[in-house]
Amino acid sequence: MKTSPASTGDLGEFIIAELHKRGISLSKPDELPRLPATWRAITVEIAGAAQELGVGAQGCSLSNVLKFCSSLLSPLRVNCPFSKDNDRNFWFSIDGKQGSCTGTDTGLVISFIPWGVALTVSESNKELHVGFAKLPVNPAGVPHK
């Protein structure tokens, strides 16, 4: 486990940059709000497993990050049969590849299924937690949903 020194800046730009490192191309539209925050990143490396990244942030509310993520992905929304889409739970498409956004009162999980990546956001003890994880892959090489 490796902890980075504290960083200060726009947490939204950091999230977009981390997703880009994982092959997910998103750009921040001009109308999205800045998410000023201070954070420290913890990288977890386990032999034989994908590298995971967790971020503890302060100075930015869970509500603002949820709004940011929803606004970032809302223009990419797609209608999926039998899904119960709303402002907090919906499917989206990036370059023809689908993912899902699931929000609750306590956090958010965004699954970038074809890329095998999940982004989680939650809050605990007045600290915002943002996680980037590799989704498990089944024997056919496809990430599990």
Helices and strands as residue ranges (DSSP letters): E 2-3, E 7-10, H 11-21, E 36-44, E 52-58, H 62-73, G 74-76, E 77-78, E 89-94, E 97-103, E 107-112, G 113-115, E 117-124, E 127-134
